[in-house]
Amino acid sequence: MNGLTGAYVPGSSPLHRLPAGAKLAGLALACTGLVLLSSPLALAGAAVVTAGLYALSGVGAAAAWAQVRPVRWFAVGLFGMQWVLVDLPGAVSTTLRVVLAVALAGLVTLTTRTSAMMSALERCLSPARFVRLDPFRLSLLLSLTVRSVPVVAALATRVREAQRARGVERSFRAFAVPLVVGSLRHADALGEALSARGLDD
């Protein structure tokens, strides 16, 4: 199953056929719109639109749920904190903004091939050449960052399950140490793979 901002799901929907650059621009505009929307009712309408886009893409309910599943507990904590510090409408609005932004970002990656995403990012970052930065390497860095999110999220889930099995779910150290070690191992493996492809500098 695809995790948060996970792997491409093949398809022939209008969203799949849309150019990667247009989807990235649409994502930026949509996230800006979410910030500007203030009422829970308006954000509920945005949630309906997001659900409609997922239905149009045809990626399936399992892939759609997998995009927001890793942030569900963060969303619950954010909602509670905002309710205490602000008010109920503010808590609903803030939580919906975060969840919808994650869902929309996930939809873009589910309907866009990695190669197309990198090409679009490289074109957007082409002005970086004027400051002696390589747009290809910058786009690769951004792409790898996005693709690492589901890996770390899945690792955190496994660590949490292992904590429960050992009866130490309240121990921060028992959660943080394996998570950091696992993340470093993933980074090492990724570095070796890039080095084997001549991207070790």
C-alpha positions in Angstrom: 0.0 0.0 0.0 1.2 3.5 -0.8 2.1 5.6 2.2 2.0 9.3 2.7 3.0 11.0 -0.6 3.6 7.5 -1.8 4.4 5.7 -5.1 2.8 6.4 -8.4 -0.4 4.5 -9.2 -0.8 3.8 -12.9 -4.0 5.1 -14.5 -5.6 6.9 -17.4 -7.7 9.5 -15.6 -7.6 13.2 -16.5 -5.4 13.8 -13.5 -2.9 11.2 -14.7 -2.8 12.9 -18.1 -2.4 16.4 -16.7 1.2 17.7 -17.0 3.3 17.4 -13.8 4.0 21.2 -13.9 0.3 22.0 -14.0 -0.3 19.7 -11.1 2.5 21.2 -9.0 1.2 24.7 -9.8 -2.4 23.6 -8.9 -1.1 22.1 -5.6 0.6 25.4 -4.7 -2.6 27.4 -5.5 -4.8 24.9 -3.6 -2.6 25.1 -0.5 -2.7 28.9 -0.7 -6.4 28.7 -1.0 -6.7 26.5 2.1 -4.7 29.0 4.1 -7.1 31.8 3.0 -10.2 29.9 3.8 -11.2 30.7 7.4 -14.6 29.1 8.0 -15.1 25.3 8.7 -17.9 25.3 6.2 -15.7 26.5 3.4 -13.0 24.0 4.3 -15.7 21.3 4.4 -16.5 22.2 0.8 -12.8 22.0 0.0 -12.8 18.5 1.5 -15.7 17.5 -0.8 -13.7 18.8 -3.8 -10.6 16.8 -2.6 -12.7 13.7 -2.3 -14.1 14.3 -5.8 -10.6 14.6 -7.2 -9.6 11.3 -5.6 -12.7 9.7 -7.1 -11.8 11.2 -10.5 -8.2 9.8 -10.3 -9.4 6.3 -9.7 -6.5 5.4 -7.4 -8.8 3.6 -5.0 -10.0 4.1 -1.4 -7.0 2.2 0.1 -4.4 4.5 -1.6 -6.5 7.6 -0.6 -6.6 6.6 3.0 -2.9 5.7 3.0 -2.1 9.4 2.3 -3.7 10.7 5.5 -3.3 7.7 7.7 0.3 8.5 8.9 -0.8 12.0 10.1 -4.0 10.9 11.8 -2.6 11.1 15.4 -0.8 14.3 14.6 -4.2 15.7 13.4 -5.9 14.5 16.6 -3.2 16.2 18.8 -3.3 19.4 16.7 -7.1 19.5 17.0 -7.0 19.1 20.8 -4.3 21.7 21.2 -6.1 24.2 19.0 -9.4 23.6 20.8 -7.7 24.3 24.2 -5.7 27.4 23.0 -8.2 28.9 20.5 -11.7 27.6 20.1 -13.6 24.7 18.4 -14.1 26.4 15.0 -10.4 27.3 14.9 -9.4 23.8 15.8 -11.6 22.3 13.0 -10.3 24.8 10.5 -6.6 24.3 11.3 -6.8 20.5 11.4 -8.7 20.4 8.1 -6.1 22.7 6.4 -3.3 20.3 7.4 -5.1 17.1 6.4 -6.4 18.5 3.1 -2.9 19.8 2.2 -1.4 16.4 2.9 -4.2 14.7 0.9 -3.7 17.0 -2.1 0.1 16.5 -2.1 -0.5 12.7 -1.9 -2.8 12.9 -4.9 -0.2 14.7 -7.0 2.4 12.0 -6.3 -0.1 9.2 -6.8 -0.9 10.4 -10.3 2.5 11.7 -11.3 5.5 9.6 -12.3 8.7 10.3 -10.5 10.6 11.1 -13.7 7.9 13.6 -14.8 7.9 15.2 -11.3 11.7 15.6 -11.4 11.6 17.1 -14.9 9.0 19.7 -13.9 10.9 20.6 -10.8 14.1 20.9 -12.8 12.4 23.3 -15.1 11.1 25.4 -12.2 14.5 25.4 -10.6 16.4 26.4 -13.8 17.1 30.0 -12.6 19.3 28.4 -9.9 22.0 28.0 -12.6 22.6 31.8 -12.1 23.9 31.1 -8.6 25.9 28.0 -9.7 23.5 25.4 -8.4 22.5 22.4 -10.5 18.7 22.3 -11.1 18.9 18.5 -11.6 20.5 17.8 -8.3 18.1 20.2 -6.5 15.1 18.5 -8.1 16.5 15.1 -7.1 16.9 16.4 -3.5 13.3 17.5 -3.4 12.0 14.3 -4.9 14.0 12.1 -2.5 12.8 14.2 0.4 9.2 13.7 -0.6 9.7 10.0 -1.2 11.4 9.5 2.2 8.3 10.7 4.0 6.4 7.4 3.7 9.5 5.4 4.6 10.0 7.3 7.9 6.3 7.1 8.6 6.2 3.4 8.1 9.3 3.0 10.3 7.6 5.0 13.0 4.6 2.8 12.9 6.7 -0.4 13.2 8.6 1.1 16.1 5.4 2.1 17.8 4.0 -1.5 17.3 7.2 -3.0 18.8 6.9 -0.7 21.8 3.4 -1.9 22.5 4.5 -5.5 22.1 7.2 -4.9 24.8 4.9 -2.9 27.0 7.0 0.3 26.9 4.8 2.5 24.7 5.2 5.4 27.2 9.0 5.5 26.8 10.2 8.3 24.5 13.7 6.8 24.4 12.3 3.4 23.3 10.6 5.2 20.4 13.2 7.8 19.4 16.4 5.6 19.4 15.1 2.9 17.0 13.5 5.5 14.8 16.7 7.5 14.5 18.8 4.4 13.9 16.4 3.1 11.2 16.3 6.5 9.5 20.1 6.7 9.4 20.2 3.2 7.9 17.8 4.2 5.2 19.9 7.3 4.5 23.0 5.2 4.3 21.4 2.8 1.8 20.1 5.7 -0.2 23.5 7.3 -0.3 25.1 4.0 -1.5 22.5 3.7 -4.2 23.2 7.3 -5.4 26.9 6.7 -5.2 26.6 3.6 -7.5 24.9 5.9 -10.0 27.6 8.5 -10.0 25.9 11.0 -7.7 28.2 10.7 -4.8 29.5 14.3 -4.8 
